[in-house]
């Protein structure tokens, strides 16, 4: 069993920054893939940024150049640095990981960007 716990969300003005954290209950080296997704009210869940199995990264077009995904294996934590936030970034941000083919999700953290 794996638990993922997000933190770092909040209310920020447009143009501001936030850093989200996803703490895993297991060593993150066992994850086949990890990433961040988001879901805004009335919209489908969408990929924001992910680590692929080969450690390459992918970003949604809407966040390229503004967001950065990275992780610290020593802390079993993955991060999402979000800069130059826009009102359209408002959503619940969820951490996701795959271990031995099984998907795990965190409970989510709310990010609200005021214009």
Order of alpha helices (4+ residues) and beta strands (2+ residues): beta-beta-beta-beta-beta-beta-beta-beta-beta-beta-beta
